């Protein structure tokens, strides 16, 4: 898998091969599988993403009681017509929290790239297809873009909160979704990569501090923030606004920050929000 976004967009410009196909062909070569099998696998994952949103149970709560029903609350609030962030952003917010809550309630999700950040990519992509009418084929192509971005981040840094804090999970997922959305809107590989940089920059330094050691609080709500951040980052890039720091260097900075994080804010449940009086009370 590629370890540089710059290498991907330069290959796109040099060989006139779209970003998504570069990623797909690399994946096919690594796994020694034909294009049909690769596409079928991606289609299966996109189908699971749809199910994770469509099969949300508004009555279900997690075993801890910390998660569940908030997706339904947001839906009902939207139905009043009073929501500030309605329309596309409202749909993204609702799907992000519903998929993340489904994960906490042990329903089937797609780790994209992790379970704790599973609501971000589906929220952005499913909403984009609904609002803009993209074909299923275009959606699968966008998933290759997301996967390619995630692959580069994993190769250069990390995607696990235990290694790099929540910036590695929510930040990576937001970057993946931003790049995928740009690709759907016809952006170039360079614009895809710039959106990734903008999204990840916004979440640098984010601690992983799960209350009671569970991927629920504050993780579920951070999926909403990551998804909305992806959308705004995509629009910034498509408008021609660039990150002053190149995408690969942003990823390297995320790695550097993560390595400097204290253990207590790297998914141990010992610091940050988990160490507040209320956070401690939930762990008893």
VENZI-V820560 format. One record per residue. N is the residue number from 0. RES is the residue in one letter. SS is DSSP state (a for helix, b for strand, c for the rest). PHI is phi in whole degrees, -180 to 180 (none if undefined). NEAR is the number of other C-alpha atoms within 8 Angstrom. Layout:
n | res | ss | phi | near
N | RES | SS | PHI | NEAR
N | RES | SS | PHI | NEAR
This chain:
n | res | ss | phi | near
0 | X | c | none | 9
1 | X | c | -63 | 11
2 | X | c | -117 | 9
3 | X | c | -151 | 9
4 | X | a | -69 | 12
5 | X | a | -60 | 10
6 | X | a | -63 | 8
7 | X | a | -70 | 12
8 | X | a | -71 | 13
9 | X | a | -68 | 8
10 | X | a | -66 | 10
11 | X | a | -59 | 13
12 | X | a | -69 | 9
13 | X | a | -76 | 6
14 | X | a | -103 | 6
15 | X | c | 58 | 7
16 | X | c | -115 | 9
17 | X | c | -63 | 8
18 | X | a | -49 | 12
19 | X | a | -62 | 12
20 | X | a | -73 | 10
21 | X | a | -59 | 11
22 | X | a | -66 | 13
23 | X | a | -61 | 11
24 | X | a | -66 | 9
25 | X | a | -66 | 10
26 | X | a | -65 | 10
27 | X | a | -61 | 12
28 | X | a | -67 | 8
29 | X | a | -65 | 7
30 | X | a | -92 | 6
31 | X | c | 57 | 6
32 | X | c | -129 | 8
33 | X | c | -77 | 7
34 | X | a | -59 | 9
35 | X | a | -60 | 6
36 | X | a | -68 | 8
37 | X | a | -60 | 12
38 | X | a | -65 | 9
39 | X | a | -63 | 8
40 | X | a | -64 | 8
41 | X | a | -66 | 11
42 | X | a | -64 | 9
43 | X | a | -64 | 8
44 | X | a | -68 | 9
45 | X | a | -68 | 9
46 | X | a | -63 | 8
47 | X | a | -68 | 11
48 | X | a | -63 | 11
49 | X | a | -61 | 10
50 | X | a | -64 | 8
51 | X | a | -65 | 13
52 | X | a | -88 | 11
53 | X | a | -70 | 6
54 | X | c | -97 | 6
55 | X | c | -60 | 9
56 | X | c | -107 | 7
57 | X | c | -67 | 8
58 | X | c | -98 | 6
59 | X | c | -85 | 8
60 | X | c | -123 | 11
61 | X | c | -69 | 11
62 | X | c | -59 | 6
63 | X | c | -77 | 6
64 | X | c | 83 | 7
65 | X | c | -83 | 9
66 | X | c | -131 | 14
67 | X | c | 120 | 15
68 | X | c | 77 | 12
69 | X | a | -71 | 9
70 | X | a | -62 | 13
71 | X | a | -68 | 9
72 | X | a | -61 | 8
73 | X | a | -66 | 9
74 | X | a | -61 | 9
75 | X | a | -66 | 8
76 | X | a | -63 | 10
77 | X | a | -62 | 11
78 | X | a | -67 | 7
79 | X | c | -77 | 7
80 | X | c | 80 | 6
81 | X | c | -100 | 7
82 | X | c | -69 | 9
83 | X | c | -68 | 4
84 | X | c | -96 | 6
85 | X | c | -98 | 9
86 | X | a | 69 | 6
87 | X | a | -59 | 9
88 | X | a | -63 | 9
89 | X | a | -62 | 11
90 | X | a | -64 | 11
91 | X | a | -62 | 14
92 | X | a | -61 | 12
93 | X | a | -64 | 13
94 | X | a | -68 | 13
95 | X | a | -61 | 15
96 | X | a | -72 | 15
97 | X | a | -67 | 14
98 | X | a | -67 | 16
99 | X | a | -65 | 14
100 | X | a | -69 | 14
101 | X | a | -61 | 15
102 | X | a | -63 | 13
103 | X | a | -63 | 12
104 | X | c | -93 | 12
105 | X | c | 66 | 7
106 | X | c | -91 | 8
107 | X | c | -76 | 8
108 | X | c | -136 | 12
109 | X | c | -110 | 10
110 | X | c | -70 | 9
111 | X | c | -137 | 11
112 | X | c | -90 | 11
113 | X | c | -129 | 11
114 | X | a | -66 | 10
115 | X | a | -66 | 13
116 | X | a | -114 | 16
117 | X | a | -67 | 18
118 | X | a | -85 | 16
119 | X | a | -74 | 17
120 | X | a | -62 | 13
121 | X | a | -60 | 15
122 | X | a | -60 | 16
123 | X | a | -72 | 14
124 | X | a | -74 | 12
125 | X | a | -63 | 9
126 | X | a | -69 | 12
127 | X | a | -62 | 12
128 | X | a | -65 | 11
129 | X | a | -65 | 8
130 | X | a | -82 | 7
131 | X | a | -110 | 6
132 | X | c | 72 | 7
133 | X | c | -65 | 10
134 | X | c | -75 | 7
135 | X | a | -62 | 6
136 | X | a | -63 | 6
137 | X | a | -65 | 9
138 | X | a | -66 | 12
139 | X | a | -65 | 12
140 | X | a | -61 | 10
141 | X | a | -67 | 13
142 | X | a | -68 | 11
143 | X | a | -65 | 13
144 | X | a | -62 | 15
145 | X | a | -59 | 12
146 | X | a | -63 | 10
147 | X | a | -65 | 12
148 | X | a | -63 | 13
149 | X | a | -61 | 13
150 | X | a | -64 | 11
151 | X | a | -66 | 13
152 | X | a | -62 | 13
153 | X | a | -64 | 9
154 | X | a | -74 | 9
155 | X | a | -90 | 11
156 | X | c | -139 | 10
157 | X | c | -164 | 11
158 | X | c | -122 | 14
159 | X | c | -103 | 11
160 | X | a | -61 | 13
161 | X | a | -66 | 9
162 | X | a | -95 | 11
163 | X | a | -131 | 17
164 | X | c | 82 | 18
165 | X | a | -69 | 15
166 | X | a | -58 | 18
167 | X | a | -75 | 15
168 | X | c | -99 | 15
169 | X | a | -65 | 15
170 | X | a | -62 | 15
171 | X | a | -64 | 14
172 | X | a | -62 | 16
173 | X | a | -64 | 17
174 | X | a | -64 | 16
175 | X | a | -62 | 15
176 | X | a | -67 | 16
177 | X | a | -62 | 17
178 | X | a | -64 | 18
179 | X | a | -64 | 14
180 | X | a | -67 | 14
181 | X | a | -60 | 17
182 | X | a | -63 | 13
183 | X | a | -63 | 11
184 | X | c | -86 | 6
185 | X | c | 87 | 6
186 | X | c | -72 | 11
187 | X | c | -80 | 10
188 | X | a | -61 | 13
189 | X | a | -65 | 9
190 | X | a | -68 | 13
191 | X | a | -58 | 16
192 | X | a | -69 | 13
193 | X | a | -66 | 14
194 | X | a | -63 | 18
195 | X | a | -59 | 16
196 | X | a | -63 | 16
197 | X | a | -62 | 13
198 | X | a | -66 | 15
199 | X | a | -69 | 15
200 | X | a | -58 | 8
201 | X | a | -66 | 8
202 | X | c | -117 | 10
203 | X | c | -60 | 10
204 | X | c | 88 | 10
205 | X | c | -68 | 8
206 | X | c | -74 | 10
207 | X | b | -106 | 14
208 | X | c | -133 | 18
209 | X | c | -64 | 16
210 | X | a | -66 | 17
211 | X | a | 61 | 10
212 | X | a | 72 | 11
213 | X | c | -106 | 8
214 | X | c | -82 | 11
215 | X | c | -136 | 13
216 | X | c | -116 | 11
217 | X | c | -96 | 11
218 | X | a | -58 | 11
219 | X | a | -59 | 15
220 | X | a | -70 | 9
221 | X | a | -67 | 9
222 | X | a | -62 | 16
223 | X | a | -64 | 15
224 | X | a | -61 | 8
225 | X | a | -64 | 13
226 | X | a | -70 | 18
227 | X | a | -65 | 11
228 | X | a | -59 | 12
229 | X | a | -63 | 15
230 | X | a | -66 | 12
231 | X | a | -67 | 8
232 | X | a | -67 | 13
233 | X | a | -63 | 14
234 | X | a | -65 | 9
235 | X | a | -59 | 11
236 | X | a | -65 | 15
237 | X | a | -65 | 10
238 | X | c | -80 | 6
239 | X | c | 95 | 7
240 | X | c | -87 | 7
241 | X | c | -112 | 9
242 | X | c | -74 | 9
243 | X | c | -68 | 4
244 | X | c | -99 | 7
245 | X | c | -58 | 9
246 | X | a | -52 | 13
247 | X | a | -63 | 10
248 | X | a | -72 | 8
249 | X | a | -64 | 12
250 | X | a | -63 | 13
251 | X | a | -63 | 10
252 | X | a | -66 | 8
253 | X | a | -60 | 14
254 | X | a | -63 | 12
255 | X | a | -62 | 8
256 | X | a | -64 | 11
257 | X | a | -61 | 13
258 | X | a | -69 | 8
259 | X | a | -90 | 6
260 | X | c | -69 | 10
261 | X | c | -67 | 6
262 | X | a | -54 | 7
263 | X | a | -64 | 11
264 | X | a | -115 | 15
265 | X | b | -126 | 17
266 | X | c | 65 | 14
267 | X | c | -92 | 13
268 | X | c | 72 | 15
269 | X | c | -107 | 10
270 | X | c | -129 | 11
271 | X | a | 60 | 11
272 | X | a | -62 | 10
273 | X | a | -66 | 14
274 | X | a | -96 | 11
275 | X | c | -71 | 9
276 | X | a | -55 | 6
277 | X | a | -69 | 6
278 | X | a | -60 | 12
279 | X | a | -65 | 12
280 | X | a | -64 | 7
281 | X | a | -72 | 8
282 | X | c | -87 | 8
283 | X | c | -91 | 4
